[in-house]
Amino acid sequence: MKQFYFEESVERLIRISKEKPLLPETYVPWADEPKDDTLFMPEKLVSLEGHPLWQKLSREQQIELGRLEVIQVMYSYAWSETLACYFFQRHLLGLDPDSVEYRFLLREIIEESRHQEMFGMAIRKLDRKPVKPTGLHRLFAYLTVRWFPDSWMFISVLAIEHMADTYAHHMRRDPGVFSVIRKCSQLHHIEEGRHIQYAEWWLKRFTDSAGFFKITLLSLITLANILFMRSFYVQRAFFKELGTGDSDTLYRAARTHYRKKFAGLAAEESVRFVNSFGGFNFITRPLWSFFLLNPSASNQNPK
Protein backbone atom coordinates (compact mmCIF):
# COMPACT_ATOMS: atom_id res chain seq x y z
CA MET A 1 0.00 0.00 0.00
CA LYS A 2 1.38 3.41 -0.94
CA GLN A 3 2.19 5.74 1.94
CA PHE A 4 -0.10 8.57 0.82
CA TYR A 5 -3.06 6.18 0.61
CA PHE A 6 -2.33 4.80 4.08
CA GLU A 7 -2.20 8.29 5.57
CA GLU A 8 -5.36 9.45 3.76
CA SER A 9 -7.25 6.41 4.97
CA VAL A 10 -6.08 6.72 8.57
CA GLU A 11 -6.93 10.43 8.60
CA ARG A 12 -10.49 9.43 7.70
CA LEU A 13 -10.62 7.00 10.63
CA ILE A 14 -9.39 9.72 12.98
CA ARG A 15 -12.05 12.11 11.70
CA ILE A 16 -14.85 9.57 12.22
CA SER A 17 -13.62 8.83 15.73
CA LYS A 18 -13.73 12.52 16.63
CA GLU A 19 -16.96 13.40 14.88
CA LYS A 20 -18.99 10.35 15.94
CA PRO A 21 -17.87 9.32 19.43
CA LEU A 22 -19.90 6.61 21.14
CA LEU A 23 -20.09 7.00 24.91
CA PRO A 24 -21.05 3.84 26.84
CA GLU A 25 -22.78 5.82 29.58
CA THR A 26 -25.35 7.17 27.11
CA TYR A 27 -25.28 4.59 24.29
CA VAL A 28 -26.09 1.57 26.47
CA PRO A 29 -29.52 1.35 28.21
CA TRP A 30 -28.12 0.67 31.66
CA ALA A 31 -31.53 1.06 33.35
CA ASP A 32 -32.95 -1.98 31.51
CA GLU A 33 -33.44 -5.15 33.53
CA PRO A 34 -33.49 -8.73 32.22
CA LYS A 35 -36.60 -10.88 32.43
CA ASP A 36 -36.54 -14.44 33.72
CA ASP A 37 -36.23 -15.86 30.21
CA THR A 38 -33.78 -13.25 28.88
CA LEU A 39 -30.58 -14.66 27.40
CA PHE A 40 -27.22 -13.10 28.16
CA MET A 41 -25.42 -14.62 25.21
CA PRO A 42 -26.65 -16.37 22.04
CA GLU A 43 -27.07 -20.00 22.95
CA LYS A 44 -24.78 -21.14 20.14
CA LEU A 45 -21.90 -19.35 21.91
CA VAL A 46 -22.51 -21.11 25.25
CA SER A 47 -19.91 -23.83 25.69
CA LEU A 48 -22.19 -26.78 26.41
CA GLU A 49 -24.95 -25.93 23.92
CA GLY A 50 -25.27 -28.63 21.26
CA HIS A 51 -23.87 -31.36 23.51
CA PRO A 52 -26.27 -34.06 24.81
CA LEU A 53 -25.58 -32.94 28.40
CA TRP A 54 -27.00 -29.50 27.58
CA GLN A 55 -30.48 -30.96 27.84
CA LYS A 56 -29.76 -32.20 31.37
CA LEU A 57 -29.58 -28.60 32.56
CA SER A 58 -32.78 -26.82 33.54
CA ARG A 59 -33.72 -23.76 31.51
CA GLU A 60 -32.65 -21.56 34.43
CA GLN A 61 -29.25 -23.30 34.53
CA GLN A 62 -28.78 -22.89 30.78
CA ILE A 63 -29.46 -19.15 31.04
CA GLU A 64 -27.21 -18.85 34.07
CA LEU A 65 -24.33 -20.58 32.29
CA GLY A 66 -24.69 -18.05 29.45
CA ARG A 67 -24.64 -15.25 32.02
CA LEU A 68 -21.43 -16.54 33.63
CA GLU A 69 -19.70 -17.13 30.30
CA VAL A 70 -20.56 -13.75 28.79
CA ILE A 71 -19.13 -12.10 31.90
CA GLN A 72 -15.95 -14.10 31.36
CA VAL A 73 -15.84 -13.05 27.71
CA MET A 74 -16.24 -9.37 28.62
CA TYR A 75 -13.63 -9.62 31.33
CA SER A 76 -11.15 -11.25 28.96
CA TYR A 77 -11.67 -8.47 26.41
CA ALA A 78 -11.24 -5.75 29.01
CA TRP A 79 -8.03 -7.40 30.20
CA SER A 80 -6.69 -7.87 26.68
CA GLU A 81 -7.50 -4.24 25.80
CA THR A 82 -5.51 -3.12 28.83
CA LEU A 83 -2.57 -5.10 27.46
CA ALA A 84 -3.08 -3.59 24.00
CA CYS A 85 -3.03 -0.07 25.45
CA TYR A 86 0.19 -0.92 27.30
CA PHE A 87 1.75 -1.89 23.97
CA PHE A 88 0.36 1.17 22.15
CA GLN A 89 1.89 3.47 24.76
CA ARG A 90 5.22 1.71 24.29
CA HIS A 91 4.90 2.05 20.52
CA LEU A 92 4.06 5.77 20.75
CA LEU A 93 7.43 6.51 22.32
CA GLY A 94 9.09 6.01 18.94
CA LEU A 95 6.66 8.15 16.92
CA ASP A 96 6.37 11.84 16.18
CA PRO A 97 3.37 13.36 18.02
CA ASP A 98 2.08 14.98 14.82
CA SER A 99 2.26 11.80 12.74
CA VAL A 100 -0.94 10.15 11.53
CA GLU A 101 -0.03 6.90 13.26
CA TYR A 102 0.52 8.63 16.61
CA ARG A 103 -2.77 10.50 16.38
CA PHE A 104 -4.77 7.41 15.41
CA LEU A 105 -3.31 5.32 18.22
CA LEU A 106 -4.23 8.04 20.70
CA ARG A 107 -7.82 7.77 19.46
CA GLU A 108 -7.66 3.99 19.75
CA ILE A 109 -6.34 4.19 23.32
CA ILE A 110 -9.22 6.53 24.20
CA GLU A 111 -11.78 4.17 22.68
CA GLU A 112 -10.23 1.05 24.18
CA SER A 113 -10.24 2.73 27.58
CA ARG A 114 -13.95 3.44 27.20
CA HIS A 115 -14.48 -0.19 26.23
CA GLN A 116 -12.75 -1.36 29.39
CA GLU A 117 -15.01 0.88 31.47
CA MET A 118 -18.08 -0.34 29.54
CA PHE A 119 -17.27 -4.00 30.09
CA GLY A 120 -16.70 -3.33 33.77
CA MET A 121 -20.09 -1.63 34.01
CA ALA A 122 -21.75 -4.57 32.23
CA ILE A 123 -20.10 -7.08 34.56
CA ARG A 124 -21.40 -5.15 37.57
CA LYS A 125 -24.85 -5.01 35.97
CA LEU A 126 -24.92 -8.80 35.56
CA ASP A 127 -23.77 -9.22 39.18
CA ARG A 128 -21.42 -12.17 38.80
CA LYS A 129 -17.66 -12.54 39.21
CA PRO A 130 -15.29 -13.57 36.38
CA VAL A 131 -12.43 -16.00 36.83
CA LYS A 132 -9.11 -14.13 36.86
CA PRO A 133 -6.15 -15.02 34.60
CA THR A 134 -3.76 -17.67 35.86
CA GLY A 135 -0.14 -16.93 36.64
CA LEU A 136 0.82 -18.49 33.31
CA HIS A 137 -1.60 -16.18 31.48
CA ARG A 138 -0.11 -13.16 33.24
CA LEU A 139 3.47 -14.23 32.52
CA PHE A 140 2.77 -14.78 28.82
CA ALA A 141 0.96 -11.45 28.61
CA TYR A 142 3.78 -9.57 30.32
CA LEU A 143 6.48 -11.08 28.11
CA THR A 144 4.57 -10.31 24.90
CA VAL A 145 3.67 -6.68 25.60
CA ARG A 146 7.10 -6.00 27.06
CA TRP A 147 9.35 -7.73 24.55
CA PHE A 148 7.53 -8.67 21.33
CA PRO A 149 8.53 -6.63 18.23
CA ASP A 150 5.88 -4.24 16.94
CA SER A 151 4.77 -6.44 14.03
CA TRP A 152 4.29 -9.41 16.38
CA MET A 153 2.25 -7.28 18.76
CA PHE A 154 0.06 -5.72 16.07
CA ILE A 155 -0.86 -9.14 14.72
CA SER A 156 -1.48 -10.37 18.28
CA VAL A 157 -3.83 -7.46 18.93
CA LEU A 158 -5.51 -8.03 15.57
CA ALA A 159 -6.13 -11.72 16.28
CA ILE A 160 -7.96 -10.86 19.50
CA GLU A 161 -9.84 -7.99 17.86
CA HIS A 162 -11.09 -10.35 15.15
CA MET A 163 -12.37 -12.75 17.80
CA ALA A 164 -14.00 -10.01 19.85
CA ASP A 165 -15.63 -8.47 16.80
CA THR A 166 -17.04 -11.81 15.66
CA TYR A 167 -18.52 -12.44 19.11
CA ALA A 168 -19.97 -8.93 19.11
CA HIS A 169 -21.54 -9.62 15.71
CA HIS A 170 -23.33 -12.68 17.09
CA MET A 171 -24.51 -10.94 20.26
CA ARG A 172 -25.71 -7.68 18.77
CA ARG A 173 -27.86 -9.48 16.17
CA ASP A 174 -29.70 -11.83 18.55
CA PRO A 175 -32.96 -10.18 19.71
CA GLY A 176 -33.25 -12.64 22.59
CA VAL A 177 -30.08 -11.33 24.22
CA PHE A 178 -30.28 -8.80 27.07
CA SER A 179 -30.42 -5.25 25.65
CA VAL A 180 -27.42 -4.09 27.69
CA ILE A 181 -25.25 -6.83 26.19
CA ARG A 182 -26.54 -6.17 22.67
CA LYS A 183 -25.79 -2.44 22.86
CA CYS A 184 -22.36 -3.03 24.40
CA SER A 185 -21.66 -5.42 21.54
CA GLN A 186 -22.92 -2.95 18.95
CA LEU A 187 -20.74 -0.14 20.28
CA HIS A 188 -17.74 -2.45 20.44
CA HIS A 189 -18.37 -3.72 16.90
CA ILE A 190 -18.52 -0.19 15.46
CA GLU A 191 -15.31 1.04 17.05
CA GLU A 192 -13.39 -2.23 16.73
CA GLY A 193 -14.07 -2.05 13.00
CA ARG A 194 -11.80 1.00 12.81
CA HIS A 195 -9.14 -0.62 14.96
CA ILE A 196 -9.17 -3.78 12.85
CA GLN A 197 -8.96 -1.80 9.62
CA TYR A 198 -5.97 0.18 10.90
CA ALA A 199 -4.12 -2.92 12.13
CA GLU A 200 -4.66 -4.71 8.81
CA TRP A 201 -3.37 -1.69 6.89
CA TRP A 202 -0.38 -1.35 9.21
CA LEU A 203 0.51 -5.03 8.91
CA LYS A 204 0.14 -5.01 5.13
CA ARG A 205 3.34 -2.98 4.90
CA PHE A 206 5.15 -5.95 6.47
CA THR A 207 3.33 -8.90 4.97
CA ASP A 208 3.60 -7.62 1.36
CA SER A 209 7.39 -7.94 1.49
CA ALA A 210 7.76 -10.70 4.10
CA GLY A 211 9.55 -13.90 3.27
CA PHE A 212 8.56 -17.46 4.09
CA PHE A 213 9.96 -17.45 7.62
CA LYS A 214 8.24 -14.25 8.69
CA ILE A 215 4.94 -15.22 7.07
CA THR A 216 5.07 -18.54 8.92
CA LEU A 217 5.88 -16.83 12.20
CA LEU A 218 3.05 -14.29 11.89
CA SER A 219 0.60 -17.09 11.12
CA LEU A 220 1.67 -19.05 14.20
CA ILE A 221 1.54 -15.96 16.43
CA THR A 222 -2.05 -15.44 15.29
CA LEU A 223 -2.89 -19.03 16.15
CA ALA A 224 -1.20 -18.80 19.55
CA ASN A 225 -3.21 -15.69 20.46
CA ILE A 226 -6.50 -17.30 19.46
CA LEU A 227 -5.73 -20.32 21.64
CA PHE A 228 -4.61 -18.03 24.46
CA MET A 229 -7.90 -16.14 24.48
CA ARG A 230 -10.00 -19.27 24.01
CA SER A 231 -8.48 -20.71 27.17
CA PHE A 232 -10.30 -18.02 29.21
CA TYR A 233 -13.83 -18.84 28.16
CA VAL A 234 -14.81 -22.23 29.66
CA GLN A 235 -14.25 -22.35 33.41
CA ARG A 236 -14.73 -25.22 35.89
CA ALA A 237 -15.97 -22.77 38.53
CA PHE A 238 -19.04 -21.88 36.46
CA PHE A 239 -20.32 -25.46 36.45
CA LYS A 240 -19.84 -25.66 40.20
CA GLU A 241 -21.94 -22.52 40.56
CA LEU A 242 -24.77 -24.19 38.65
CA GLY A 243 -25.14 -26.67 41.51
CA THR A 244 -25.71 -29.74 39.33
CA GLY A 245 -23.70 -32.16 41.46
CA ASP A 246 -21.70 -33.43 38.46
CA SER A 247 -19.84 -30.24 37.65
CA ASP A 248 -16.58 -31.95 36.62
CA THR A 249 -18.35 -34.08 34.02
CA LEU A 250 -20.17 -31.06 32.62
CA TYR A 251 -16.99 -28.99 32.58
CA ARG A 252 -14.97 -31.62 30.70
CA ALA A 253 -17.77 -32.13 28.19
CA ALA A 254 -18.20 -28.37 27.69
CA ARG A 255 -14.48 -27.76 27.23
CA THR A 256 -14.14 -30.49 24.61
CA HIS A 257 -17.37 -29.56 22.84
CA TYR A 258 -16.53 -25.86 22.75
CA ARG A 259 -13.13 -26.50 21.23
CA LYS A 260 -14.82 -28.40 18.41
CA LYS A 261 -17.32 -25.67 17.59
CA PHE A 262 -15.16 -22.64 18.38
CA ALA A 263 -13.54 -22.25 14.97
CA GLY A 264 -16.90 -21.98 13.21
CA LEU A 265 -18.06 -19.38 15.72
CA ALA A 266 -15.06 -17.11 16.18
CA ALA A 267 -12.07 -17.86 13.94
CA GLU A 268 -13.36 -17.06 10.46
CA GLU A 269 -11.94 -13.53 10.25
CA SER A 270 -8.53 -14.61 11.52
CA VAL A 271 -8.46 -17.39 8.92
CA ARG A 272 -9.40 -14.86 6.23
CA PHE A 273 -6.63 -12.46 7.22
CA VAL A 274 -3.94 -15.12 7.56
CA ASN A 275 -4.89 -16.50 4.16
CA SER A 276 -4.71 -12.97 2.69
CA PHE A 277 -0.94 -12.87 3.24
CA GLY A 278 -0.32 -16.52 2.35
CA GLY A 279 -0.01 -17.63 5.97
CA PHE A 280 -1.15 -21.22 5.37
CA ASN A 281 1.72 -23.40 4.23
CA PHE A 282 3.01 -26.92 4.83
CA ILE A 283 4.15 -25.92 8.34
CA THR A 284 1.25 -23.79 9.54
CA ARG A 285 -1.72 -25.53 7.91
CA PRO A 286 -1.44 -28.78 9.92
CA LEU A 287 -0.92 -26.82 13.15
CA TRP A 288 -3.98 -24.64 12.59
CA SER A 289 -6.05 -27.72 11.75
CA PHE A 290 -4.82 -29.71 14.74
CA PHE A 291 -4.93 -27.06 17.48
CA LEU A 292 -7.97 -25.12 16.31
CA LEU A 293 -9.87 -28.12 14.90
CA ASN A 294 -10.65 -25.90 11.96
CA PRO A 295 -11.13 -27.73 8.66
CA SER A 296 -11.64 -24.43 6.84
CA ALA A 297 -8.02 -23.50 7.49
CA SER A 298 -6.72 -26.67 5.91
CA ASN A 299 -8.95 -26.08 2.88
CA GLN A 300 -7.56 -22.64 2.17
CA ASN A 301 -5.63 -22.22 -1.04
CA PRO A 302 -2.89 -19.71 -0.21
CA LYS A 303 -1.17 -18.16 -3.18
C-alpha positions as CSV (number, residue, x, y, z in Angstrom):
1,M,0.0,0.0,0.0
2,K,1.4,3.4,-0.9
3,Q,2.2,5.7,1.9
4,F,-0.1,8.6,0.8
5,Y,-3.1,6.2,0.6
6,F,-2.3,4.8,4.1
7,E,-2.2,8.3,5.6
8,E,-5.4,9.4,3.8
9,S,-7.3,6.4,5.0
10,V,-6.1,6.7,8.6
11,E,-6.9,10.4,8.6
12,R,-10.5,9.4,7.7
13,L,-10.6,7.0,10.6
14,I,-9.4,9.7,13.0
15,R,-12.1,12.1,11.7
16,I,-14.8,9.6,12.2
17,S,-13.6,8.8,15.7
18,K,-13.7,12.5,16.6
19,E,-17.0,13.4,14.9
20,K,-19.0,10.3,15.9
21,P,-17.9,9.3,19.4
22,L,-19.9,6.6,21.1
23,L,-20.1,7.0,24.9
24,P,-21.0,3.8,26.8
25,E,-22.8,5.8,29.6
26,T,-25.4,7.2,27.1
27,Y,-25.3,4.6,24.3
28,V,-26.1,1.6,26.5
29,P,-29.5,1.3,28.2
30,W,-28.1,0.7,31.7
31,A,-31.5,1.1,33.4
32,D,-33.0,-2.0,31.5
33,E,-33.4,-5.2,33.5
34,P,-33.5,-8.7,32.2
35,K,-36.6,-10.9,32.4
36,D,-36.5,-14.4,33.7
37,D,-36.2,-15.9,30.2
38,T,-33.8,-13.3,28.9
39,L,-30.6,-14.7,27.4
40,F,-27.2,-13.1,28.2
41,M,-25.4,-14.6,25.2
42,P,-26.7,-16.4,22.0
43,E,-27.1,-20.0,22.9
44,K,-24.8,-21.1,20.1
45,L,-21.9,-19.3,21.9
46,V,-22.5,-21.1,25.2
47,S,-19.9,-23.8,25.7
48,L,-22.2,-26.8,26.4
49,E,-25.0,-25.9,23.9
50,G,-25.3,-28.6,21.3
51,H,-23.9,-31.4,23.5
52,P,-26.3,-34.1,24.8
53,L,-25.6,-32.9,28.4
54,W,-27.0,-29.5,27.6
55,Q,-30.5,-31.0,27.8
56,K,-29.8,-32.2,31.4
57,L,-29.6,-28.6,32.6
58,S,-32.8,-26.8,33.5
59,R,-33.7,-23.8,31.5
60,E,-32.7,-21.6,34.4
61,Q,-29.2,-23.3,34.5
62,Q,-28.8,-22.9,30.8
63,I,-29.5,-19.1,31.0
64,E,-27.2,-18.8,34.1
65,L,-24.3,-20.6,32.3
66,G,-24.7,-18.0,29.5
67,R,-24.6,-15.2,32.0
68,L,-21.4,-16.5,33.6
69,E,-19.7,-17.1,30.3
70,V,-20.6,-13.7,28.8
71,I,-19.1,-12.1,31.9
72,Q,-16.0,-14.1,31.4
73,V,-15.8,-13.1,27.7
74,M,-16.2,-9.4,28.6
75,Y,-13.6,-9.6,31.3
76,S,-11.1,-11.3,29.0
77,Y,-11.7,-8.5,26.4
78,A,-11.2,-5.7,29.0
79,W,-8.0,-7.4,30.2
80,S,-6.7,-7.9,26.7
81,E,-7.5,-4.2,25.8
82,T,-5.5,-3.1,28.8
83,L,-2.6,-5.1,27.5
84,A,-3.1,-3.6,24.0
85,C,-3.0,-0.1,25.4
86,Y,0.2,-0.9,27.3
87,F,1.8,-1.9,24.0
88,F,0.4,1.2,22.2
89,Q,1.9,3.5,24.8
90,R,5.2,1.7,24.3
91,H,4.9,2.1,20.5
92,L,4.1,5.8,20.7
93,L,7.4,6.5,22.3
94,G,9.1,6.0,18.9
95,L,6.7,8.1,16.9
96,D,6.4,11.8,16.2
97,P,3.4,13.4,18.0
98,D,2.1,15.0,14.8
99,S,2.3,11.8,12.7
100,V,-0.9,10.2,11.5
101,E,0.0,6.9,13.3
102,Y,0.5,8.6,16.6
103,R,-2.8,10.5,16.4
104,F,-4.8,7.4,15.4
105,L,-3.3,5.3,18.2
106,L,-4.2,8.0,20.7
107,R,-7.8,7.8,19.5
108,E,-7.7,4.0,19.7
109,I,-6.3,4.2,23.3
110,I,-9.2,6.5,24.2
111,E,-11.8,4.2,22.7
112,E,-10.2,1.1,24.2
113,S,-10.2,2.7,27.6
114,R,-14.0,3.4,27.2
115,H,-14.5,-0.2,26.2
116,Q,-12.8,-1.4,29.4
117,E,-15.0,0.9,31.5
118,M,-18.1,-0.3,29.5
119,F,-17.3,-4.0,30.1
120,G,-16.7,-3.3,33.8
121,M,-20.1,-1.6,34.0
122,A,-21.8,-4.6,32.2
123,I,-20.1,-7.1,34.6
124,R,-21.4,-5.2,37.6
125,K,-24.8,-5.0,36.0
126,L,-24.9,-8.8,35.6
127,D,-23.8,-9.2,39.2
128,R,-21.4,-12.2,38.8
129,K,-17.7,-12.5,39.2
130,P,-15.3,-13.6,36.4
131,V,-12.4,-16.0,36.8
132,K,-9.1,-14.1,36.9
133,P,-6.2,-15.0,34.6
134,T,-3.8,-17.7,35.9
135,G,-0.1,-16.9,36.6
136,L,0.8,-18.5,33.3
137,H,-1.6,-16.2,31.5
138,R,-0.1,-13.2,33.2
139,L,3.5,-14.2,32.5
140,F,2.8,-14.8,28.8
141,A,1.0,-11.5,28.6
142,Y,3.8,-9.6,30.3
143,L,6.5,-11.1,28.1
144,T,4.6,-10.3,24.9
145,V,3.7,-6.7,25.6
146,R,7.1,-6.0,27.1
147,W,9.4,-7.7,24.5
148,F,7.5,-8.7,21.3
149,P,8.5,-6.6,18.2
150,D,5.9,-4.2,16.9
151,S,4.8,-6.4,14.0
152,W,4.3,-9.4,16.4
153,M,2.3,-7.3,18.8
154,F,0.1,-5.7,16.1
155,I,-0.9,-9.1,14.7
156,S,-1.5,-10.4,18.3
157,V,-3.8,-7.5,18.9
158,L,-5.5,-8.0,15.6
159,A,-6.1,-11.7,16.3
160,I,-8.0,-10.9,19.5
161,E,-9.8,-8.0,17.9
162,H,-11.1,-10.3,15.2
163,M,-12.4,-12.8,17.8
164,A,-14.0,-10.0,19.9
165,D,-15.6,-8.5,16.8
166,T,-17.0,-11.8,15.7
167,Y,-18.5,-12.4,19.1
168,A,-20.0,-8.9,19.1
169,H,-21.5,-9.6,15.7
170,H,-23.3,-12.7,17.1
171,M,-24.5,-10.9,20.3
172,R,-25.7,-7.7,18.8
173,R,-27.9,-9.5,16.2
174,D,-29.7,-11.8,18.5
175,P,-33.0,-10.2,19.7
176,G,-33.3,-12.6,22.6
177,V,-30.1,-11.3,24.2
178,F,-30.3,-8.8,27.1
179,S,-30.4,-5.2,25.7
180,V,-27.4,-4.1,27.7
181,I,-25.2,-6.8,26.2
182,R,-26.5,-6.2,22.7
183,K,-25.8,-2.4,22.9
184,C,-22.4,-3.0,24.4
185,S,-21.7,-5.4,21.5
186,Q,-22.9,-2.9,18.9
187,L,-20.7,-0.1,20.3
188,H,-17.7,-2.5,20.4
189,H,-18.4,-3.7,16.9
190,I,-18.5,-0.2,15.5
191,E,-15.3,1.0,17.1
192,E,-13.4,-2.2,16.7
193,G,-14.1,-2.1,13.0
194,R,-11.8,1.0,12.8
195,H,-9.1,-0.6,15.0
196,I,-9.2,-3.8,12.8
197,Q,-9.0,-1.8,9.6
198,Y,-6.0,0.2,10.9
199,A,-4.1,-2.9,12.1
200,E,-4.7,-4.7,8.8
201,W,-3.4,-1.7,6.9
202,W,-0.4,-1.3,9.2
203,L,0.5,-5.0,8.9
204,K,0.1,-5.0,5.1
205,R,3.3,-3.0,4.9
206,F,5.1,-5.9,6.5
207,T,3.3,-8.9,5.0
208,D,3.6,-7.6,1.4
209,S,7.4,-7.9,1.5
210,A,7.8,-10.7,4.1
211,G,9.6,-13.9,3.3
212,F,8.6,-17.5,4.1
213,F,10.0,-17.4,7.6
214,K,8.2,-14.3,8.7
215,I,4.9,-15.2,7.1
216,T,5.1,-18.5,8.9
217,L,5.9,-16.8,12.2
218,L,3.1,-14.3,11.9
219,S,0.6,-17.1,11.1
220,L,1.7,-19.1,14.2
221,I,1.5,-16.0,16.4
222,T,-2.1,-15.4,15.3
223,L,-2.9,-19.0,16.1
224,A,-1.2,-18.8,19.6
225,N,-3.2,-15.7,20.5
226,I,-6.5,-17.3,19.5
227,L,-5.7,-20.3,21.6
228,F,-4.6,-18.0,24.5
229,M,-7.9,-16.1,24.5
230,R,-10.0,-19.3,24.0
231,S,-8.5,-20.7,27.2
232,F,-10.3,-18.0,29.2
233,Y,-13.8,-18.8,28.2
234,V,-14.8,-22.2,29.7
235,Q,-14.2,-22.4,33.4
236,R,-14.7,-25.2,35.9
237,A,-16.0,-22.8,38.5
238,F,-19.0,-21.9,36.5
239,F,-20.3,-25.5,36.5
240,K,-19.8,-25.7,40.2
241,E,-21.9,-22.5,40.6
242,L,-24.8,-24.2,38.6
243,G,-25.1,-26.7,41.5
244,T,-25.7,-29.7,39.3
245,G,-23.7,-32.2,41.5
246,D,-21.7,-33.4,38.5
247,S,-19.8,-30.2,37.6
248,D,-16.6,-31.9,36.6
249,T,-18.4,-34.1,34.0
250,L,-20.2,-31.1,32.6
251,Y,-17.0,-29.0,32.6
252,R,-15.0,-31.6,30.7
253,A,-17.8,-32.1,28.2
254,A,-18.2,-28.4,27.7
255,R,-14.5,-27.8,27.2
256,T,-14.1,-30.5,24.6
257,H,-17.4,-29.6,22.8
258,Y,-16.5,-25.9,22.8
259,R,-13.1,-26.5,21.2
260,K,-14.8,-28.4,18.4
261,K,-17.3,-25.7,17.6
262,F,-15.2,-22.6,18.4
263,A,-13.5,-22.2,15.0
264,G,-16.9,-22.0,13.2
265,L,-18.1,-19.4,15.7
266,A,-15.1,-17.1,16.2
267,A,-12.1,-17.9,13.9
268,E,-13.4,-17.1,10.5
269,E,-11.9,-13.5,10.3
270,S,-8.5,-14.6,11.5
271,V,-8.5,-17.4,8.9
272,R,-9.4,-14.9,6.2
273,F,-6.6,-12.5,7.2
274,V,-3.9,-15.1,7.6
275,N,-4.9,-16.5,4.2
276,S,-4.7,-13.0,2.7
277,F,-0.9,-12.9,3.2
278,G,-0.3,-16.5,2.4
279,G,0.0,-17.6,6.0
280,F,-1.1,-21.2,5.4
281,N,1.7,-23.4,4.2
282,F,3.0,-26.9,4.8
283,I,4.1,-25.9,8.3
284,T,1.3,-23.8,9.5
285,R,-1.7,-25.5,7.9
286,P,-1.4,-28.8,9.9
287,L,-0.9,-26.8,13.1
288,W,-4.0,-24.6,12.6
289,S,-6.0,-27.7,11.8
290,F,-4.8,-29.7,14.7
291,F,-4.9,-27.1,17.5
292,L,-8.0,-25.1,16.3
293,L,-9.9,-28.1,14.9
294,N,-10.7,-25.9,12.0
295,P,-11.1,-27.7,8.7
296,S,-11.6,-24.4,6.8
297,A,-8.0,-23.5,7.5
298,S,-6.7,-26.7,5.9
299,N,-8.9,-26.1,2.9
300,Q,-7.6,-22.6,2.2
301,N,-5.6,-22.2,-1.0
302,P,-2.9,-19.7,-0.2
303,K,-1.2,-18.2,-3.2
